[in-house]
Amino acid sequence: MFEYDKRIFKHFSYLLILQLIPIFYISSYLIYEINKHLFQKQMLYYGIAAIAFVVAALIPWRRILWWFAPLFYLLNLALLIAVEFVGKSVLGAQRWIEIPGIGITIQPSEFIKVNVIMLLAYLISKKPPPRNGYGIIGFFVLSLVIIIPFVIIAKEPDLGTALVLLITGYGILFIIGIDWKIWVTIFILAGAGAPLVYEHGLKPYQKKRIHDMINKPSYQVRQALIAIGSGGINGQSKEESTQTQLKFLPVSSTDFIFAYLGERFGLKGMVTVIALYILLILHLLYLSAKYSGDYLIKTFSAGLAFLFFVYMGVNIFMIIGLAPVVGLPLPMFSHGGTSFIIFAVIFGILQNLIAFKDYNRYTSDAKITMQTKSKLT
C-alpha cells in the first residue's frame, strides 16, 4: 500500500514545507497568548496533521487515483446526500454526520474538496485538454464534478464552503485550459443572473449578511476593526490588547484570528502574514507551470493554490468588512483541526506526485530492461 522509495526524499519540494513553518509559528504564538488550553489542542492537531501528511506522502497516489478516484468521489457524494437524512443539525445548519457509538462527528463537505481535486486530476490526466483548451463538451463534463457537490453543500446550508469549492474547481479549469469563448459566456450569464440569485437563491440570513456588509458592519466586524485599528503600525503588548483579552473580539482564535494579529503586531504583522501566503500561492502556481506536462501535479498544485487564495481572501476581507461574514478560517493559521488536516493531506498528495513524477518513465525503463534481458537469454 505504501510506496517507500528514496525518490520521495530526492524530489520533495522542501521549499514548500519551509514556507509553512513561519505561518505555523506565528499562529501558535497567537493561540498560546489567547488560550493555553487551545494551544495544547493546536499542538495535538499539528501532530495529527504531521502524521496525515507523512501517510499521504507515502501512499502511491498515481496508481490509486487511476483506479479509485471516481469511487472516492461517489462515496463522498453519498455522505453529502446522507447528511440530508441522518445529519446532525447545529445552529440551524445540518452539515455533520455522527458516527454511532463514539459520538464523533464528521463534516463530509470538508472532504469533498479533496475528492473533487482528485477526480478532476483523474479526468484531465485521462483526456488532456487540446491546444486551445477544452470545448463545450469537455467543460460540461468537468463542470458536473464541481456543480453537483456545490448544490448539495449550498443546500445544507453552507454557502461559504460551497463557494470555496466552486471557485477552486473553476480556478483549476482556468489554469488547465478552457476555450476563452466559454469564459466570456459564463461571465455574461453570471452578471445577468446575479440579481435573480440574490432574490430567489439566498436565504434571509444570507441576505442580511450582505446587507450588513454594504450598509452597517455587524458586531463581529466592528470589534475586529477596533482591534486592528488599536494595533496601529507596530501593534501593542498582550496586556494592552484589550479587544481580545477582555473578550470583545469574538472567536479570536478561529475565524477572527487575523484581527488579533493586527491588534498584537499591527500593520507590519498583517503585511508579513499576507506576504507569506502570497509567496506560498505563487510557489504553488510555479509548480503548476513547471510540471505543465504532468496533469496530476498541475491539477493538485493549482487546486491547493486556489484553496489558499480563496480561504485567505474571504477571511481577511470578511474581517475588514469587505465580504459577508462566513465561517471560513484563515488556512493553516486559525485554531482548528479538520481544515488543517485536510490541507496537510493535500500537501502530502502533492509531494508524493512530485516525488514520483517520473514513475511512468521508470516503469517503462524497467519493462525495456526486462525485455532486453529476455532477448539476451
Secondary structure as GFF3:
##gff-version 3
##sequence-region A 1 377
A	DSSP	alpha_helix	6	11	.	.	.	ID=ss1
A	DSSP	alpha_helix	14	34	.	.	.	ID=ss2
A	DSSP	alpha_helix	36	58	.	.	.	ID=ss3
A	DSSP	alpha_helix	61	86	.	.	.	ID=ss4
A	DSSP	beta_strand	88	90	.	.	.	ID=ss5
A	DSSP	beta_strand	93	98	.	.	.	ID=ss6
A	DSSP	beta_strand	105	106	.	.	.	ID=ss7
A	DSSP	alpha_helix	108	126	.	.	.	ID=ss8
A	DSSP	alpha_helix	136	154	.	.	.	ID=ss9
A	DSSP	alpha_helix	159	176	.	.	.	ID=ss10
A	DSSP	alpha_helix	180	196	.	.	.	ID=ss11
A	DSSP	pi_helix	197	201	.	.	.	ID=ss12
A	DSSP	alpha_helix	204	214	.	.	.	ID=ss13
A	DSSP	alpha_helix	219	231	.	.	.	ID=ss14
A	DSSP	alpha_helix	242	245	.	.	.	ID=ss15
A	DSSP	alpha_helix	257	290	.	.	.	ID=ss16
A	DSSP	alpha_helix	295	319	.	.	.	ID=ss17
A	DSSP	alpha_helix	338	355	.	.	.	ID=ss18
A	DSSP	alpha_helix	359	376	.	.	.	ID=ss19
###
